[in-house]
Amino acid sequence: MSDANASTGEPSAPGAVAAPTRVEALASALAPLLGDGIAALPPRAGELTLEVPAGELLRVALQLRDAPEYRFEFCMDVCGVDYLEYGRAEWKTQAATATGFSRGRSSLGASSEDIDASIAAEPKPGRRFAVVYHLLSMSWNRRLRMRVFCPDDALPVLDSVTGIWASADWFERETFDLFGILFRGHPDLRRLLTDYGFIGHPFRKDFPLSGNVEVRYDPEKRRVIYQPVTIDPRVLVPKVIRRDNRYDPQLTQAPVAAPPGKANG
């Protein structure tokens, strides 16, 4: 089979060097940025991921936006990641078990099933919470992911990029609401999806599925009140479809008795 040009589909001249793909071209353009803790991860799903230290976030973000060889003018999304139980689970994936299944993490510290033995039981300090930025260059028609880990696991904080990409405003509020990651310098860091009096952060892997607080109307106080959740913790047991005896042949094919006063026939 003769060689073909990947971009045009036409046969390439003998000895011609294939044109670099978009991912290869972007990796080559990002090479001057690498070093001092900044690394390019292997591409996945046709996109590169740039891992940046927390202290270099604003400098690298500004360079990615303004440098003519990058021109990532648009921040499409900002999302949080909790690596507390990354690569682990509490349930069997090939067959159901008698114990059922629940969250991948128990607040009581119960151990979970190892999916990959090479993954440590707990993430290293400063490697639990990360924020991922999805960037788009409309000038060069390129996409890039940028991942930044929060140095402090107990109080995860990163600099806000709203001064560089205004679209990150609500995305950072959502990440704060669901993961509890704070953004230093955000103009209005309030909850976005949960209730005003909500306690906790739902997407943390140490947050119980039933929550910590419930809301109900108190007829005596004539207002809505918050109180500790009264739902008993439980494990979800796989559904078992039992045999229904109503459809046994000896029942479905049995003769039907005639009503009183009427003859069979």
Residue pairs with C-beta under 8 A, 6 or more apart in sequence:
2 11
2 12
3 11
3 12
3 16
3 18
4 10
4 11
4 12
5 11
5 12
5 18
5 19
6 18
6 19
6 21
7 19
12 18
20 28
22 141
22 142
23 43
23 46
23 47
23 48
26 48
26 142
26 144
27 40
27 43
27 48
29 69
29 70
30 40
30 48
30 50
30 70
33 50
33 60
33 63
34 40
36 53
36 56
37 52
37 53
37 56
38 50
38 51
38 52
38 53
38 56
38 60
39 50
39 51
40 48
40 49
40 50
40 51
41 48
41 49
41 50
41 51
41 147
43 49
47 143
47 144
47 145
48 144
48 145
49 132
49 144
49 145
49 146
49 147
50 60
50 144
50 145
50 146
50 147
51 146
51 147
51 148
51 149
52 60
52 146
52 147
52 148
53 148
54 148
54 149
54 150
54 151
54 158
54 159
57 148
57 158
57 159
57 161
58 159
58 161
58 164
60 146
61 133
61 146
61 161
61 164
61 165
62 164
63 70
64 70
64 72
64 135
64 144
64 146
65 71
65 72
65 73
65 164
65 165
70 137
70 140
71 137
71 138
71 139
71 140
72 135
72 136
72 137
72 142
72 144
73 136
73 137
73 138
73 139
74 135
74 136
74 137
74 138
74 165
74 167
75 133
75 134
75 135
75 136
75 161
75 164
75 165
75 167
75 168
75 171
76 134
76 135
76 136
76 167
77 133
77 134
77 171
78 131
78 132
78 133
78 134
78 161
78 168
78 171
78 172
78 174
78 175
79 131
79 132
79 134
79 171
79 174
79 175
80 129
80 130
80 131
80 132
80 175
80 178
80 179
80 181
80 203
81 129
81 130
81 131
81 132
81 147
81 179
82 128
82 129
82 179
82 203
82 204
82 205
83 123
83 127
83 128
83 129
83 130
84 105
84 122
84 123
84 128
84 204
84 205
84 206
85 104
85 105
85 112
85 205
86 119
86 123
87 115
87 116
87 119
88 104
88 112
88 113
88 114
88 115
88 116
88 119
89 104
89 112
89 113
89 115
90 101
90 102
90 103
90 104
90 106
90 110
90 112
90 113
91 97
91 100
91 101
91 102
91 113
92 113
93 115
96 238
99 235
100 235
100 236
100 237
100 238
101 235
101 236
101 238
102 209
102 235
102 236
103 205
103 208
103 209
104 112
104 205
105 112
105 205
105 206
106 112
107 206
107 207
107 208
111 121
123 153
125 153
126 149
126 150
126 151
126 152
126 153
127 149
128 150
128 153
128 156
129 149
129 150
129 153
129 156
129 179
129 181
130 147
130 148
130 149
130 150
131 147
131 148
131 150
131 158
131 175
131 181
132 145
132 146
132 147
132 148
133 145
133 146
133 147
133 148
133 161
133 168
134 143
134 144
134 145
135 143
135 144
135 145
135 146
136 142
136 143
137 143
137 144
148 158
150 156
150 157
150 158
150 181
155 182
156 179
156 180
156 181
156 182
157 181
157 182
157 183
157 184
158 181
158 182
158 183
158 184
159 183
159 184
159 185
160 168
160 172
160 183
160 184
160 185
160 186
160 187
160 189
161 168
161 172
162 168
162 169
162 172
162 183
162 185
162 186
162 187
163 185
169 186
169 187
169 188
170 192
172 183
172 186
172 189
173 186
173 188
173 189
173 190
173 191
173 192
174 192
174 193
175 181
175 183
176 182
176 183
176 186
176 189
176 191
176 192
177 191
177 192
177 193
177 194
177 201
178 193
178 194
178 201
178 202
178 203
179 201
179 203
179 204
180 201
180 204
182 189
183 189
191 198
194 202
195 215
197 213
197 215
197 226
198 213
199 212
199 213
200 207
200 211
200 212
200 213
201 207
202 211
208 233
210 229
210 231
210 233
211 229
212 228
212 229
213 226
213 227
213 228
213 229
214 226
214 227
214 228
214 229
214 230
214 231
215 224
215 225
215 226
216 224
216 225
216 227
217 223
217 224
217 225
218 224
218 225
245 251
258 264
